[in-house]
Amino acid sequence: MSPDTLSRRTFLQGTAAVGGAVAIGGPLSALTARAAQGAQPERVVGYGPLAPAGEIDTGVEHIRLPQGFQYRVISRENDPSIAWTTDPVTGDRVEQTVPTPGIFDGTGAFPGPNNTTILIRNHEMRQRDGELPVVVPAADRYDANPSFRGGNTRLVVGRDRRVKRVTHVLGGTSTNCAGGETPWGSWITCEEIFVAATATSPKHGYSFEIDASQDGPTKAVPIKAAGAFSHEAVVYLDGVLYQTEDRTPCGFYRYLPSPTPKKAGDLAASTGPLQAIKRTGTANFNANAATVGETFAVEWVTIPNPDPATDTVRSQGQAAGMMTFSRLEGCWVGGGKVYFDSTSGGPAGLGQIWEFDPKAQTLRLVYQSTNAAVLQAPDNLVYAPHTGDLWVQEDGADEQFVRGITQDGRIYDFAGTLLNDTEFCGGVFSPDGSTFFLSQQGGRGLQNASPSEIDAAGGVTYAIWGPFARRRSN
């Protein structure tokens, strides 16, 4: 029986570990070299085989982890959280206790006071009845229409890896999927949707910035010059905001803000060109036709109207010859390079991982999945500080995994679903690297579910800790 006919969990439990070599390049460099020779990436033990792991406080087995790692459930949808309302008499903001909304997604981690960690977490609510909203005062909402329920919550996590406070900080947006951290301590949250303006609602399809140090609600101000399209993730590097787009076909974009942003709010006030990546010498190159391991030069074409009334940023880019991808999603910086993934990229539609070198202005396809048991539908990704590995979170069928890709080009599993098979998302390390925060997105329409029902199918955020630096190379 071939691996493709097995369940992914059965296949991975039976896969033998393969020896490794010492890497001399940056993340994924040896993977690129091995792929260029036509070889599939080898699997290694990584931190060891996955096994059901009991949550430290309750013993309930939510997920599978390698031996030596522990975790705590720190937040669930429907848990009590704090929002603000406006007193109709005094006009003052008043705290109120409301349920935590669900549909967890991309998350940023920032240092907080007294050795705490601040998490800013996306909530990917669409305009669907029955979903709990992110609650902020009317004056701070982006869209007054109550059907727009998306936004962000802010979690204060203590050194004991317990949540001290959960607050609603940005609201009135839609489909807040991924985003990215900035060097000045803010989180950029992205709307993974384009909705044209109406008589009662402004246009949607923007990114918004949240100051992680601000405990109260943030007024939602769109970063219009960075474009109106189906945003997914962003990274900021050396004065440039790189952006992915979750559509097929779609582009990989950069925004060049002026003046150079230095604090939260500067991006929304900035101006500058929005550009799409193009393979040098080839107009409208299809990323699915790329050869694994190939490095090619790129240039950038300017989008004439980055803030159109209709969803035309992609078509403008294609008219200018931009390169096209299939559903770009996760994006992160590692070693001075930008990594992003194409969730349904490649001939098999199982996913691709790309590396962009801003200094050399080159792009290469470093991995392309041909087997769902090895990697399926890479979504959020994050750079692991202890090892330089890239940790990819899946959004596929059947079980879900967090996969590690080593600097010497091999693949291993770090986490797997067990009780709840909704997608892993929002993976991010604490600023000191001691904790890996990870969520499961959860299903929709669970606003009246019990904690046990949430554990089985709802939005859950974990704090995971253990010997991150002891990943084995064979």
Secondary structure as a PSIPRED ss2 file (coil, helix, strand):
# PSIPRED VFORMAT (PSIPRED V4.0)

   1 M C   1.000  0.000  0.000
   2 S C   1.000  0.000  0.000
   3 P H   0.000  1.000  0.000
   4 D H   0.000  1.000  0.000
   5 T H   0.000  1.000  0.000
   6 L C   1.000  0.000  0.000
   7 S C   1.000  0.000  0.000
   8 R H   0.000  1.000  0.000
   9 R H   0.000  1.000  0.000
  10 T H   0.000  1.000  0.000
  11 F H   0.000  1.000  0.000
  12 L H   0.000  1.000  0.000
  13 Q H   0.000  1.000  0.000
  14 G C   1.000  0.000  0.000
  15 T C   1.000  0.000  0.000
  16 A C   1.000  0.000  0.000
  17 A C   1.000  0.000  0.000
  18 V C   1.000  0.000  0.000
  19 G C   1.000  0.000  0.000
  20 G C   1.000  0.000  0.000
  21 A C   1.000  0.000  0.000
  22 V C   1.000  0.000  0.000
  23 A C   1.000  0.000  0.000
  24 I C   1.000  0.000  0.000
  25 G C   1.000  0.000  0.000
  26 G C   1.000  0.000  0.000
  27 P C   1.000  0.000  0.000
  28 L C   1.000  0.000  0.000
  29 S H   0.000  1.000  0.000
  30 A H   0.000  1.000  0.000
  31 L H   0.000  1.000  0.000
  32 T H   0.000  1.000  0.000
  33 A H   0.000  1.000  0.000
  34 R H   0.000  1.000  0.000
  35 A H   0.000  1.000  0.000
  36 A H   0.000  1.000  0.000
  37 Q C   1.000  0.000  0.000
  38 G C   1.000  0.000  0.000
  39 A C   1.000  0.000  0.000
  40 Q C   1.000  0.000  0.000
  41 P C   1.000  0.000  0.000
  42 E C   1.000  0.000  0.000
  43 R E   0.000  0.000  1.000
  44 V C   1.000  0.000  0.000
  45 V C   1.000  0.000  0.000
  46 G C   1.000  0.000  0.000
  47 Y C   1.000  0.000  0.000
  48 G C   1.000  0.000  0.000
  49 P C   1.000  0.000  0.000
  50 L E   0.000  0.000  1.000
  51 A E   0.000  0.000  1.000
  52 P E   0.000  0.000  1.000
  53 A E   0.000  0.000  1.000
  54 G E   0.000  0.000  1.000
  55 E C   1.000  0.000  0.000
  56 I C   1.000  0.000  0.000
  57 D C   1.000  0.000  0.000
  58 T C   1.000  0.000  0.000
  59 G C   1.000  0.000  0.000
  60 V C   1.000  0.000  0.000
  61 E E   0.000  0.000  1.000
  62 H E   0.000  0.000  1.000
  63 I E   0.000  0.000  1.000
  64 R E   0.000  0.000  1.000
  65 L E   0.000  0.000  1.000
  66 P E   0.000  0.000  1.000
  67 Q C   1.000  0.000  0.000
  68 G C   1.000  0.000  0.000
  69 F C   1.000  0.000  0.000
  70 Q E   0.000  0.000  1.000
  71 Y E   0.000  0.000  1.000
  72 R E   0.000  0.000  1.000
  73 V E   0.000  0.000  1.000
  74 I E   0.000  0.000  1.000
  75 S E   0.000  0.000  1.000
  76 R E   0.000  0.000  1.000
  77 E C   1.000  0.000  0.000
  78 N C   1.000  0.000  0.000
  79 D C   1.000  0.000  0.000
  80 P E   0.000  0.000  1.000
  81 S E   0.000  0.000  1.000
  82 I E   0.000  0.000  1.000
  83 A E   0.000  0.000  1.000
  84 W E   0.000  0.000  1.000
  85 T E   0.000  0.000  1.000
  86 T E   0.000  0.000  1.000
  87 D C   1.000  0.000  0.000
  88 P C   1.000  0.000  0.000
  89 V C   1.000  0.000  0.000
  90 T C   1.000  0.000  0.000
  91 G C   1.000  0.000  0.000
  92 D C   1.000  0.000  0.000
  93 R E   0.000  0.000  1.000
  94 V E   0.000  0.000  1.000
  95 E E   0.000  0.000  1.000
  96 Q E   0.000  0.000  1.000
  97 T E   0.000  0.000  1.000
  98 V E   0.000  0.000  1.000
  99 P E   0.000  0.000  1.000
 100 T C   1.000  0.000  0.000
 101 P C   1.000  0.000  0.000
 102 G C   1.000  0.000  0.000
 103 I C   1.000  0.000  0.000
 104 F E   0.000  0.000  1.000
 105 D E   0.000  0.000  1.000
 106 G E   0.000  0.000  1.000
 107 T E   0.000  0.000  1.000
 108 G E   0.000  0.000  1.000
 109 A E   0.000  0.000  1.000
 110 F E   0.000  0.000  1.000
 111 P E   0.000  0.000  1.000
 112 G C   1.000  0.000  0.000
 113 P H   0.000  1.000  0.000
 114 N H   0.000  1.000  0.000
 115 N H   0.000  1.000  0.000
 116 T C   1.000  0.000  0.000
 117 T E   0.000  0.000  1.000
 118 I E   0.000  0.000  1.000
 119 L E   0.000  0.000  1.000
 120 I E   0.000  0.000  1.000
 121 R E   0.000  0.000  1.000
 122 N E   0.000  0.000  1.000
 123 H E   0.000  0.000  1.000
 124 E C   1.000  0.000  0.000
 125 M C   1.000  0.000  0.000
 126 R C   1.000  0.000  0.000
 127 Q C   1.000  0.000  0.000
 128 R C   1.000  0.000  0.000
 129 D C   1.000  0.000  0.000
 130 G C   1.000  0.000  0.000
 131 E C   1.000  0.000  0.000
 132 L C   1.000  0.000  0.000
 133 P C   1.000  0.000  0.000
 134 V C   1.000  0.000  0.000
 135 V C   1.000  0.000  0.000
 136 V C   1.000  0.000  0.000
 137 P C   1.000  0.000  0.000
 138 A H   0.000  1.000  0.000
 139 A H   0.000  1.000  0.000
 140 D H   0.000  1.000  0.000
 141 R C   1.000  0.000  0.000
 142 Y C   1.000  0.000  0.000
 143 D C   1.000  0.000  0.000
 144 A C   1.000  0.000  0.000
 145 N C   1.000  0.000  0.000
 146 P C   1.000  0.000  0.000
 147 S C   1.000  0.000  0.000
 148 F C   1.000  0.000  0.000
 149 R C   1.000  0.000  0.000
 150 G E   0.000  0.000  1.000
 151 G E   0.000  0.000  1.000
 152 N E   0.000  0.000  1.000
 153 T E   0.000  0.000  1.000
 154 R E   0.000  0.000  1.000
 155 L E   0.000  0.000  1.000
 156 V E   0.000  0.000  1.000
 157 V E   0.000  0.000  1.000
 158 G C   1.000  0.000  0.000
 159 R C   1.000  0.000  0.000
 160 D C   1.000  0.000  0.000
 161 R C   1.000  0.000  0.000
 162 R C   1.000  0.000  0.000
 163 V E   0.000  0.000  1.000
 164 K E   0.000  0.000  1.000
 165 R E   0.000  0.000  1.000
 166 V E   0.000  0.000  1.000
 167 T E   0.000  0.000  1.000
 168 H E   0.000  0.000  1.000
 169 V E   0.000  0.000  1.000
 170 L E   0.000  0.000  1.000
 171 G E   0.000  0.000  1.000
 172 G E   0.000  0.000  1.000
 173 T E   0.000  0.000  1.000
 174 S C   1.000  0.000  0.000
 175 T C   1.000  0.000  0.000
 176 N E   0.000  0.000  1.000
 177 C E   0.000  0.000  1.000
 178 A E   0.000  0.000  1.000
 179 G E   0.000  0.000  1.000
 180 G E   0.000  0.000  1.000
 181 E E   0.000  0.000  1.000
 182 T C   1.000  0.000  0.000
 183 P C   1.000  0.000  0.000
 184 W C   1.000  0.000  0.000
 185 G C   1.000  0.000  0.000
 186 S E   0.000  0.000  1.000
 187 W E   0.000  0.000  1.000
 188 I E   0.000  0.000  1.000
 189 T E   0.000  0.000  1.000
 190 C E   0.000  0.000  1.000
 191 E E   0.000  0.000  1.000
 192 E C   1.000  0.000  0.000
 193 I C   1.000  0.000  0.000
 194 F C   1.000  0.000  0.000
 195 V E   0.000  0.000  1.000
 196 A C   1.000  0.000  0.000
 197 A C   1.000  0.000  0.000
 198 T C   1.000  0.000  0.000
 199 A C   1.000  0.000  0.000
 200 T C   1.000  0.000  0.000
 201 S C   1.000  0.000  0.000
 202 P C   1.000  0.000  0.000
 203 K C   1.000  0.000  0.000
 204 H E   0.000  0.000  1.000
 205 G C   1.000  0.000  0.000
 206 Y C   1.000  0.000  0.000
 207 S E   0.000  0.000  1.000
 208 F E   0.000  0.000  1.000
 209 E E   0.000  0.000  1.000
 210 I E   0.000  0.000  1.000
 211 D E   0.000  0.000  1.000
 212 A C   1.000  0.000  0.000
 213 S C   1.000  0.000  0.000
 214 Q C   1.000  0.000  0.000
 215 D C   1.000  0.000  0.000
 216 G C   1.000  0.000  0.000
 217 P C   1.000  0.000  0.000
 218 T C   1.000  0.000  0.000
 219 K C   1.000  0.000  0.000
 220 A C   1.000  0.000  0.000
 221 V C   1.000  0.000  0.000
 222 P E   0.000  0.000  1.000
 223 I C   1.000  0.000  0.000
 224 K H   0.000  1.000  0.000
 225 A H   0.000  1.000  0.000
 226 A H   0.000  1.000  0.000
 227 G C   1.000  0.000  0.000
 228 A C   1.000  0.000  0.000
 229 F C   1.000  0.000  0.000
 230 S C   1.000  0.000  0.000
 231 H E   0.000  0.000  1.000
 232 E E   0.000  0.000  1.000
 233 A E   0.000  0.000  1.000
 234 V E   0.000  0.000  1.000
 235 V E   0.000  0.000  1.000
 236 Y E   0.000  0.000  1.000
 237 L E   0.000  0.000  1.000
 238 D C   1.000  0.000  0.000
 239 G C   1.000  0.000  0.000
 240 V E   0.000  0.000  1.000
 241 L E   0.000  0.000  1.000
 242 Y E   0.000  0.000  1.000
 243 Q E   0.000  0.000  1.000
 244 T E   0.000  0.000  1.000
 245 E E   0.000  0.000  1.000
 246 D C   1.000  0.000  0.000
 247 R C   1.000  0.000  0.000
 248 T C   1.000  0.000  0.000
 249 P C   1.000  0.000  0.000
 250 C E   0.000  0.000  1.000
 251 G C   1.000  0.000  0.000
 252 F C   1.000  0.000  0.000
 253 Y E   0.000  0.000  1.000
 254 R E   0.000  0.000  1.000
 255 Y E   0.000  0.000  1.000
 256 L C   1.000  0.000  0.000
 257 P C   1.000  0.000  0.000
 258 S E   0.000  0.000  1.000
 259 P C   1.000  0.000  0.000
 260 T C   1.000  0.000  0.000
 261 P C   1.000  0.000  0.000
 262 K C   1.000  0.000  0.000
 263 K C   1.000  0.000  0.000
 264 A C   1.000  0.000  0.000
 265 G C   1.000  0.000  0.000
 266 D H   0.000  1.000  0.000
 267 L H   0.000  1.000  0.000
 268 A H   0.000  1.000  0.000
 269 A H   0.000  1.000  0.000
 270 S C   1.000  0.000  0.000
 271 T E   0.000  0.000  1.000
 272 G C   1.000  0.000  0.000
 273 P C   1.000  0.000  0.000
 274 L E   0.000  0.000  1.000
 275 Q E   0.000  0.000  1.000
 276 A E   0.000  0.000  1.000
 277 I E   0.000  0.000  1.000
 278 K E   0.000  0.000  1.000
 279 R E   0.000  0.000  1.000
 280 T C   1.000  0.000  0.000
 281 G C   1.000  0.000  0.000
 282 T C   1.000  0.000  0.000
 283 A C   1.000  0.000  0.000
 284 N C   1.000  0.000  0.000
 285 F C   1.000  0.000  0.000
 286 N E   0.000  0.000  1.000
 287 A H   0.000  1.000  0.000
 288 N H   0.000  1.000  0.000
 289 A H   0.000  1.000  0.000
 290 A C   1.000  0.000  0.000
 291 T C   1.000  0.000  0.000
 292 V C   1.000  0.000  0.000
 293 G C   1.000  0.000  0.000
 294 E C   1.000  0.000  0.000
 295 T E   0.000  0.000  1.000
 296 F E   0.000  0.000  1.000
 297 A E   0.000  0.000  1.000
 298 V E   0.000  0.000  1.000
 299 E E   0.000  0.000  1.000
 300 W E   0.000  0.000  1.000
 301 V E   0.000  0.000  1.000
 302 T E   0.000  0.000  1.000
 303 I C   1.000  0.000  0.000
 304 P C   1.000  0.000  0.000
 305 N C   1.000  0.000  0.000
 306 P C   1.000  0.000  0.000
 307 D C   1.000  0.000  0.000
 308 P C   1.000  0.000  0.000
 309 A C   1.000  0.000  0.000
 310 T C   1.000  0.000  0.000
 311 D C   1.000  0.000  0.000
 312 T C   1.000  0.000  0.000
 313 V H   0.000  1.000  0.000
 314 R H   0.000  1.000  0.000
 315 S H   0.000  1.000  0.000
 316 Q H   0.000  1.000  0.000
 317 G H   0.000  1.000  0.000
 318 Q H   0.000  1.000  0.000
 319 A H   0.000  1.000  0.000
 320 A C   1.000  0.000  0.000
 321 G C   1.000  0.000  0.000
 322 M C   1.000  0.000  0.000
 323 M C   1.000  0.000  0.000
 324 T E   0.000  0.000  1.000
 325 F E   0.000  0.000  1.000
 326 S C   1.000  0.000  0.000
 327 R C   1.000  0.000  0.000
 328 L E   0.000  0.000  1.000
 329 E E   0.000  0.000  1.000
 330 G E   0.000  0.000  1.000
 331 C E   0.000  0.000  1.000
 332 W E   0.000  0.000  1.000
 333 V E   0.000  0.000  1.000
 334 G E   0.000  0.000  1.000
 335 G C   1.000  0.000  0.000
 336 G C   1.000  0.000  0.000
 337 K E   0.000  0.000  1.000
 338 V E   0.000  0.000  1.000
 339 Y E   0.000  0.000  1.000
 340 F E   0.000  0.000  1.000
 341 D E   0.000  0.000  1.000
 342 S E   0.000  0.000  1.000
 343 T C   1.000  0.000  0.000
 344 S C   1.000  0.000  0.000
 345 G C   1.000  0.000  0.000
 346 G C   1.000  0.000  0.000
 347 P C   1.000  0.000  0.000
 348 A C   1.000  0.000  0.000
 349 G C   1.000  0.000  0.000
 350 L C   1.000  0.000  0.000
 351 G C   1.000  0.000  0.000
 352 Q E   0.000  0.000  1.000
 353 I E   0.000  0.000  1.000
 354 W E   0.000  0.000  1.000
 355 E E   0.000  0.000  1.000
 356 F E   0.000  0.000  1.000
 357 D E   0.000  0.000  1.000
 358 P C   1.000  0.000  0.000
 359 K C   1.000  0.000  0.000
 360 A C   1.000  0.000  0.000
 361 Q C   1.000  0.000  0.000
 362 T E   0.000  0.000  1.000
 363 L E   0.000  0.000  1.000
 364 R E   0.000  0.000  1.000
 365 L E   0.000  0.000  1.000
 366 V E   0.000  0.000  1.000
 367 Y E   0.000  0.000  1.000
 368 Q E   0.000  0.000  1.000
 369 S C   1.000  0.000  0.000
 370 T C   1.000  0.000  0.000
 371 N C   1.000  0.000  0.000
 372 A C   1.000  0.000  0.000
 373 A C   1.000  0.000  0.000
 374 V C   1.000  0.000  0.000
 375 L C   1.000  0.000  0.000
 376 Q C   1.000  0.000  0.000
 377 A C   1.000  0.000  0.000
 378 P E   0.000  0.000  1.000
 379 D E   0.000  0.000  1.000
 380 N E   0.000  0.000  1.000
 381 L E   0.000  0.000  1.000
 382 V E   0.000  0.000  1.000
 383 Y E   0.000  0.000  1.000
 384 A C   1.000  0.000  0.000
 385 P C   1.000  0.000  0.000
 386 H C   1.000  0.000  0.000
 387 T C   1.000  0.000  0.000
 388 G C   1.000  0.000  0.000
 389 D C   1.000  0.000  0.000
 390 L E   0.000  0.000  1.000
 391 W E   0.000  0.000  1.000
 392 V E   0.000  0.000  1.000
 393 Q E   0.000  0.000  1.000
 394 E E   0.000  0.000  1.000
 395 D C   1.000  0.000  0.000
 396 G C   1.000  0.000  0.000
 397 A C   1.000  0.000  0.000
 398 D C   1.000  0.000  0.000
 399 E C   1.000  0.000  0.000
 400 Q C   1.000  0.000  0.000
 401 F E   0.000  0.000  1.000
 402 V E   0.000  0.000  1.000
 403 R E   0.000  0.000  1.000
 404 G E   0.000  0.000  1.000
 405 I E   0.000  0.000  1.000
 406 T C   1.000  0.000  0.000
 407 Q C   1.000  0.000  0.000
 408 D C   1.000  0.000  0.000
 409 G C   1.000  0.000  0.000
 410 R C   1.000  0.000  0.000
 411 I E   0.000  0.000  1.000
 412 Y E   0.000  0.000  1.000
 413 D E   0.000  0.000  1.000
 414 F E   0.000  0.000  1.000
 415 A E   0.000  0.000  1.000
 416 G E   0.000  0.000  1.000
 417 T E   0.000  0.000  1.000
 418 L C   1.000  0.000  0.000
 419 L C   1.000  0.000  0.000
 420 N C   1.000  0.000  0.000
 421 D C   1.000  0.000  0.000
 422 T C   1.000  0.000  0.000
 423 E C   1.000  0.000  0.000
 424 F E   0.000  0.000  1.000
 425 C E   0.000  0.000  1.000
 426 G E   0.000  0.000  1.000
 427 G E   0.000  0.000  1.000
 428 V E   0.000  0.000  1.000
 429 F E   0.000  0.000  1.000
 430 S C   1.000  0.000  0.000
 431 P C   1.000  0.000  0.000
 432 D C   1.000  0.000  0.000
 433 G C   1.000  0.000  0.000
 434 S C   1.000  0.000  0.000
 435 T C   1.000  0.000  0.000
 436 F E   0.000  0.000  1.000
 437 F E   0.000  0.000  1.000
 438 L E   0.000  0.000  1.000
 439 S E   0.000  0.000  1.000
 440 Q E   0.000  0.000  1.000
 441 Q C   1.000  0.000  0.000
 442 G C   1.000  0.000  0.000
 443 G C   1.000  0.000  0.000
 444 R C   1.000  0.000  0.000
 445 G C   1.000  0.000  0.000
 446 L C   1.000  0.000  0.000
 447 Q C   1.000  0.000  0.000
 448 N C   1.000  0.000  0.000
 449 A C   1.000  0.000  0.000
 450 S C   1.000  0.000  0.000
 451 P H   0.000  1.000  0.000
 452 S H   0.000  1.000  0.000
 453 E H   0.000  1.000  0.000
 454 I H   0.000  1.000  0.000
 455 D H   0.000  1.000  0.000
 456 A H   0.000  1.000  0.000
 457 A H   0.000  1.000  0.000
 458 G C   1.000  0.000  0.000
 459 G C   1.000  0.000  0.000
 460 V E   0.000  0.000  1.000
 461 T E   0.000  0.000  1.000
 462 Y E   0.000  0.000  1.000
 463 A E   0.000  0.000  1.000
 464 I E   0.000  0.000  1.000
 465 W E   0.000  0.000  1.000
 466 G C   1.000  0.000  0.000
 467 P C   1.000  0.000  0.000
 468 F H   0.000  1.000  0.000
 469 A H   0.000  1.000  0.000
 470 R H   0.000  1.000  0.000
 471 R C   1.000  0.000  0.000
 472 R C   1.000  0.000  0.000
 473 S C   1.000  0.000  0.000
 474 N C   1.000  0.000  0.000
